[in-house]
Amino acid sequence: MTNYEKGASFEFRVRNVFRNFGYVAERKAASAPYDIIVMKDGKISFIVDAKKTSQKNKRYIYLKKHDVEKIIKESEKIKTTPLIVYGFYRTPPFVEFPKNVVNKKTIRLEEGQELVEFLRNIN
């Protein structure tokens, strides 16, 4: 499986988690400036930047500050909440708010709040 296919597969997994919680979620084929748009009751709830690593035993992902700034800027344009959803080799997806990490000198995401737990808490 190519890196593109692995990334797309992860995006479909993330999309399906949102759908399981009653959201309408669609993967964008172009992937820029976000990967997934999530809606509920006809309103955009979230835009998602999905990141994955398939390296075994790796429990962190580094992000480019530019990518984080890009999703924040796009979310401000369309007045919605941006999320970074990330995963590791055979783990559930985790979630982080871009605004929580954009001011860090090095953006390193480690295992944090699981996406399912996040969605349970807001529904």
ChimeraX commands (.cxc) that place a marker at each C-alpha (Angstrom):
marker #1 position 0.00,0.00,0.00 radius 0.5
marker #1 position 1.40,3.43,-0.94 radius 0.5
marker #1 position 1.67,6.33,1.50 radius 0.5
marker #1 position -1.18,8.05,-0.36 radius 0.5
marker #1 position -3.38,4.98,0.07 radius 0.5
marker #1 position -2.50,4.73,3.77 radius 0.5
marker #1 position -3.36,8.39,4.27 radius 0.5
marker #1 position -6.64,8.09,2.37 radius 0.5
marker #1 position -7.55,4.97,4.36 radius 0.5
marker #1 position -6.97,6.87,7.62 radius 0.5
marker #1 position -9.12,9.76,6.36 radius 0.5
marker #1 position -11.96,7.31,5.61 radius 0.5
marker #1 position -11.59,5.84,9.13 radius 0.5
marker #1 position -11.85,9.33,10.63 radius 0.5
marker #1 position -14.82,10.19,8.41 radius 0.5
marker #1 position -16.60,7.05,9.60 radius 0.5
marker #1 position -16.07,7.92,13.28 radius 0.5
marker #1 position -17.88,11.22,12.71 radius 0.5
marker #1 position -20.66,9.43,10.81 radius 0.5
marker #1 position -21.10,6.99,13.70 radius 0.5
marker #1 position -21.90,10.02,15.89 radius 0.5
marker #1 position -24.59,11.29,13.52 radius 0.5
marker #1 position -22.55,13.79,11.52 radius 0.5
marker #1 position -22.44,14.11,7.76 radius 0.5
marker #1 position -18.74,13.84,6.95 radius 0.5
marker #1 position -17.11,13.92,3.55 radius 0.5
marker #1 position -13.50,13.47,2.54 radius 0.5
marker #1 position -12.16,16.10,0.18 radius 0.5
marker #1 position -10.25,14.60,-2.72 radius 0.5
marker #1 position -7.91,17.58,-3.09 radius 0.5
marker #1 position -6.97,17.59,0.64 radius 0.5
marker #1 position -6.18,21.28,0.84 radius 0.5
marker #1 position -6.50,23.20,3.09 radius 0.5
marker #1 position -8.36,20.44,4.98 radius 0.5
marker #1 position -9.11,16.75,4.45 radius 0.5
marker #1 position -12.63,16.26,5.83 radius 0.5
marker #1 position -15.64,18.53,6.21 radius 0.5
marker #1 position -18.06,17.60,9.00 radius 0.5
marker #1 position -21.65,18.86,9.19 radius 0.5
marker #1 position -24.68,18.43,11.41 radius 0.5
marker #1 position -28.17,19.85,10.92 radius 0.5
marker #1 position -27.06,21.54,7.69 radius 0.5
marker #1 position -24.30,23.52,9.42 radius 0.5
marker #1 position -20.55,22.97,9.14 radius 0.5
marker #1 position -19.38,21.73,12.53 radius 0.5
marker #1 position -15.69,21.01,11.88 radius 0.5
marker #1 position -13.02,20.96,9.25 radius 0.5
marker #1 position -10.39,18.29,9.81 radius 0.5
marker #1 position -6.73,17.98,8.90 radius 0.5
marker #1 position -5.90,14.27,9.21 radius 0.5
marker #1 position -2.34,13.09,9.85 radius 0.5
marker #1 position -1.05,9.54,10.21 radius 0.5
marker #1 position 2.16,7.66,10.63 radius 0.5
marker #1 position 2.43,3.95,9.95 radius 0.5
marker #1 position 5.81,3.51,11.59 radius 0.5
marker #1 position 5.61,0.83,14.26 radius 0.5
marker #1 position 6.37,1.97,17.82 radius 0.5
marker #1 position 6.22,5.67,16.87 radius 0.5
marker #1 position 3.92,7.57,19.21 radius 0.5
marker #1 position 4.34,11.14,17.99 radius 0.5
marker #1 position 3.89,13.16,14.81 radius 0.5
marker #1 position 5.57,16.44,13.94 radius 0.5
marker #1 position 3.49,19.02,12.11 radius 0.5
marker #1 position 4.56,21.97,10.03 radius 0.5
marker #1 position 3.49,25.25,11.58 radius 0.5
marker #1 position 2.33,26.38,8.12 radius 0.5
marker #1 position -0.14,23.48,7.93 radius 0.5
marker #1 position -1.60,24.35,11.33 radius 0.5
marker #1 position -1.89,28.02,10.42 radius 0.5
marker #1 position -3.55,27.11,7.12 radius 0.5
marker #1 position -6.41,25.16,8.72 radius 0.5
marker #1 position -6.93,27.89,11.33 radius 0.5
marker #1 position -7.16,30.53,8.60 radius 0.5
marker #1 position -9.61,28.43,6.56 radius 0.5
marker #1 position -11.79,27.80,9.62 radius 0.5
marker #1 position -11.98,31.54,10.28 radius 0.5
marker #1 position -13.10,32.12,6.67 radius 0.5
marker #1 position -15.99,29.68,6.92 radius 0.5
marker #1 position -16.67,30.28,10.63 radius 0.5
marker #1 position -16.22,26.78,11.96 radius 0.5
marker #1 position -14.01,24.80,14.33 radius 0.5
marker #1 position -10.78,23.30,13.00 radius 0.5
marker #1 position -9.46,19.99,14.28 radius 0.5
marker #1 position -6.28,18.05,13.76 radius 0.5
marker #1 position -7.04,14.34,13.90 radius 0.5
marker #1 position -4.01,12.07,13.98 radius 0.5
marker #1 position -3.13,8.45,14.42 radius 0.5
marker #1 position -0.31,6.01,14.78 radius 0.5
marker #1 position 0.26,2.44,13.68 radius 0.5
marker #1 position -2.89,0.53,14.66 radius 0.5
marker #1 position -4.19,3.11,17.14 radius 0.5
marker #1 position -7.52,4.88,17.29 radius 0.5
marker #1 position -7.62,8.46,15.98 radius 0.5
marker #1 position -6.69,11.24,18.41 radius 0.5
marker #1 position -7.78,14.88,18.24 radius 0.5
marker #1 position -6.23,18.29,18.98 radius 0.5
marker #1 position -7.36,21.87,18.47 radius 0.5
marker #1 position -4.89,23.66,16.16 radius 0.5
marker #1 position -5.04,26.82,18.28 radius 0.5
marker #1 position -3.61,24.83,21.20 radius 0.5
marker #1 position -0.43,24.00,19.31 radius 0.5
marker #1 position 0.16,26.76,16.76 radius 0.5
marker #1 position 2.25,28.91,19.13 radius 0.5
marker #1 position 4.66,26.12,20.00 radius 0.5
marker #1 position 8.12,26.34,18.50 radius 0.5
marker #1 position 8.01,22.64,17.61 radius 0.5
marker #1 position 4.63,21.07,17.00 radius 0.5
marker #1 position 4.73,17.50,18.23 radius 0.5
marker #1 position 1.51,15.59,18.70 radius 0.5
marker #1 position 1.52,12.59,21.01 radius 0.5
marker #1 position -1.23,10.25,22.10 radius 0.5
marker #1 position -3.88,12.52,23.53 radius 0.5
marker #1 position -7.64,12.57,23.62 radius 0.5
marker #1 position -9.24,9.92,21.43 radius 0.5
marker #1 position -11.63,11.24,18.80 radius 0.5
marker #1 position -14.43,8.96,20.03 radius 0.5
marker #1 position -14.06,10.31,23.58 radius 0.5
marker #1 position -14.05,13.90,22.27 radius 0.5
marker #1 position -17.26,13.30,20.32 radius 0.5
marker #1 position -18.95,11.57,23.26 radius 0.5
marker #1 position -18.19,14.61,25.42 radius 0.5
marker #1 position -19.68,17.14,22.99 radius 0.5
marker #1 position -22.82,15.17,22.07 radius 0.5
marker link #1:1,2 radius 0.2
marker link #1:2,3 radius 0.2
marker link #1:3,4 radius 0.2
marker link #1:4,5 radius 0.2
marker link #1:5,6 radius 0.2
marker link #1:6,7 radius 0.2
marker link #1:7,8 radius 0.2
marker link #1:8,9 radius 0.2
marker link #1:9,10 radius 0.2
marker link #1:10,11 radius 0.2
marker link #1:11,12 radius 0.2
marker link #1:12,13 radius 0.2
marker link #1:13,14 radius 0.2
marker link #1:14,15 radius 0.2
marker link #1:15,16 radius 0.2
marker link #1:16,17 radius 0.2
marker link #1:17,18 radius 0.2
marker link #1:18,19 radius 0.2
marker link #1:19,20 radius 0.2
marker link #1:20,21 radius 0.2
marker link #1:21,22 radius 0.2
marker link #1:22,23 radius 0.2
marker link #1:23,24 radius 0.2
marker link #1:24,25 radius 0.2
marker link #1:25,26 radius 0.2
marker link #1:26,27 radius 0.2
marker link #1:27,28 radius 0.2
marker link #1:28,29 radius 0.2
marker link #1:29,30 radius 0.2
marker link #1:30,31 radius 0.2
marker link #1:31,32 radius 0.2
marker link #1:32,33 radius 0.2
marker link #1:33,34 radius 0.2
marker link #1:34,35 radius 0.2
marker link #1:35,36 radius 0.2
marker link #1:36,37 radius 0.2
marker link #1:37,38 radius 0.2
marker link #1:38,39 radius 0.2
marker link #1:39,40 radius 0.2
marker link #1:40,41 radius 0.2
marker link #1:41,42 radius 0.2
marker link #1:42,43 radius 0.2
marker link #1:43,44 radius 0.2
marker link #1:44,45 radius 0.2
marker link #1:45,46 radius 0.2
marker link #1:46,47 radius 0.2
marker link #1:47,48 radius 0.2
marker link #1:48,49 radius 0.2
marker link #1:49,50 radius 0.2
marker link #1:50,51 radius 0.2
marker link #1:51,52 radius 0.2
marker link #1:52,53 radius 0.2
marker link #1:53,54 radius 0.2
marker link #1:54,55 radius 0.2
marker link #1:55,56 radius 0.2
marker link #1:56,57 radius 0.2
marker link #1:57,58 radius 0.2
marker link #1:58,59 radius 0.2
marker link #1:59,60 radius 0.2
marker link #1:60,61 radius 0.2
marker link #1:61,62 radius 0.2
marker link #1:62,63 radius 0.2
marker link #1:63,64 radius 0.2
marker link #1:64,65 radius 0.2
marker link #1:65,66 radius 0.2
marker link #1:66,67 radius 0.2
marker link #1:67,68 radius 0.2
marker link #1:68,69 radius 0.2
marker link #1:69,70 radius 0.2
marker link #1:70,71 radius 0.2
marker link #1:71,72 radius 0.2
marker link #1:72,73 radius 0.2
marker link #1:73,74 radius 0.2
marker link #1:74,75 radius 0.2
marker link #1:75,76 radius 0.2
marker link #1:76,77 radius 0.2
marker link #1:77,78 radius 0.2
marker link #1:78,79 radius 0.2
marker link #1:79,80 radius 0.2
marker link #1:80,81 radius 0.2
marker link #1:81,82 radius 0.2
marker link #1:82,83 radius 0.2
marker link #1:83,84 radius 0.2
marker link #1:84,85 radius 0.2
marker link #1:85,86 radius 0.2
marker link #1:86,87 radius 0.2
marker link #1:87,88 radius 0.2
marker link #1:88,89 radius 0.2
marker link #1:89,90 radius 0.2
marker link #1:90,91 radius 0.2
marker link #1:91,92 radius 0.2
marker link #1:92,93 radius 0.2
marker link #1:93,94 radius 0.2
marker link #1:94,95 radius 0.2
marker link #1:95,96 radius 0.2
marker link #1:96,97 radius 0.2
marker link #1:97,98 radius 0.2
marker link #1:98,99 radius 0.2
marker link #1:99,100 radius 0.2
marker link #1:100,101 radius 0.2
marker link #1:101,102 radius 0.2
marker link #1:102,103 radius 0.2
marker link #1:103,104 radius 0.2
marker link #1:104,105 radius 0.2
marker link #1:105,106 radius 0.2
marker link #1:106,107 radius 0.2
marker link #1:107,108 radius 0.2
marker link #1:108,109 radius 0.2
marker link #1:109,110 radius 0.2
marker link #1:110,111 radius 0.2
marker link #1:111,112 radius 0.2
marker link #1:112,113 radius 0.2
marker link #1:113,114 radius 0.2
marker link #1:114,115 radius 0.2
marker link #1:115,116 radius 0.2
marker link #1:116,117 radius 0.2
marker link #1:117,118 radius 0.2
marker link #1:118,119 radius 0.2
marker link #1:119,120 radius 0.2
marker link #1:120,121 radius 0.2
marker link #1:121,122 radius 0.2
marker link #1:122,123 radius 0.2
view
